[in-house]
Amino acid sequence: MRQLGIYLMIFGIGAMILPLFDLQFSILAWIDNWGETVGWIIRGGMIALGLVLFLVGKPAEEEGPAEASE
């Protein structure tokens, strides 16, 4: 979960920085169809959701299969 959160945050930050250079991720080209403000809200939401997933997720060592203690 933490790794997904990190990727989502990086993708959201990239989506915020790229328009400053007149570029964008092709998969996120639809974001600005509803207006520039909504596009920025979606980008911010991506970063916020990534941060939540990062903070709530367990570290990689704990995500492995549970071992039976005998």
matplotlib code that plots the C-alpha trace (Angstrom):
import matplotlib.pyplot as plt

x = [0.0, 2.8, 4.5, 1.2, 0.9, 4.5, 3.8, 0.5, 2.2, 5.0, 2.5, 0.5, 3.5, 4.6, 1.1, 1.5, 4.9, 4.6, 2.0, 4.5, 6.5, 3.5, 3.6, 1.3, 0.9, -1.1, -3.2, -4.2, -5.1, -8.8, -8.3, -8.6, -11.8, -13.8, -11.7, -8.4, -9.6, -11.0, -7.8, -5.8, -8.2, -7.8, -4.0, -4.0, -6.4, -3.9, -1.2, -3.4, -4.7, -1.1, 0.0, -2.9, -2.0, 1.6, 0.8, -1.9, 0.0, 2.2, 5.9, 7.1, 8.4, 5.0, 3.1, 4.5, 2.7, 1.9, 4.0, 2.5, 4.3, 4.6]
y = [0.0, 2.4, 1.8, 2.6, 5.8, 6.8, 6.3, 8.2, 11.1, 11.2, 11.0, 13.8, 16.0, 15.4, 16.3, 19.6, 20.4, 19.4, 22.0, 24.7, 23.5, 23.1, 19.3, 16.7, 13.0, 11.6, 9.5, 12.6, 14.8, 14.5, 16.3, 19.8, 19.1, 20.4, 23.5, 24.5, 24.7, 21.1, 19.9, 21.3, 19.8, 16.4, 16.7, 17.8, 14.9, 12.5, 13.8, 13.7, 10.2, 9.0, 10.6, 8.8, 5.5, 6.0, 6.9, 4.2, 1.4, -1.1, -1.2, -3.7, -6.2, -6.5, -7.0, -10.4, -13.6, -14.3, -16.9, -19.3, -19.2, -22.6]
z = [0.0, 0.8, -2.5, -4.3, -2.3, -3.2, -6.9, -6.7, -5.0, -7.6, -10.4, -8.8, -8.3, -11.9, -13.1, -11.2, -12.5, -16.2, -17.2, -16.2, -19.2, -21.5, -21.1, -19.5, -19.0, -21.9, -19.5, -17.6, -20.6, -19.7, -16.3, -17.8, -19.7, -16.8, -16.4, -14.9, -11.3, -11.4, -12.9, -10.1, -7.5, -9.1, -9.1, -5.4, -4.7, -6.2, -4.0, -0.9, -1.6, -2.1, 1.2, 3.0, 1.4, 2.4, 6.0, 6.5, 4.8, 6.6, 5.9, 3.3, 5.9, 7.5, 4.2, 3.5, 4.1, 7.8, 9.4, 11.8, 15.1, 16.7]

ax = plt.figure().add_subplot(projection="3d")
ax.plot(x, y, z, "-o")
ax.set_aspect("equal")
plt.show()
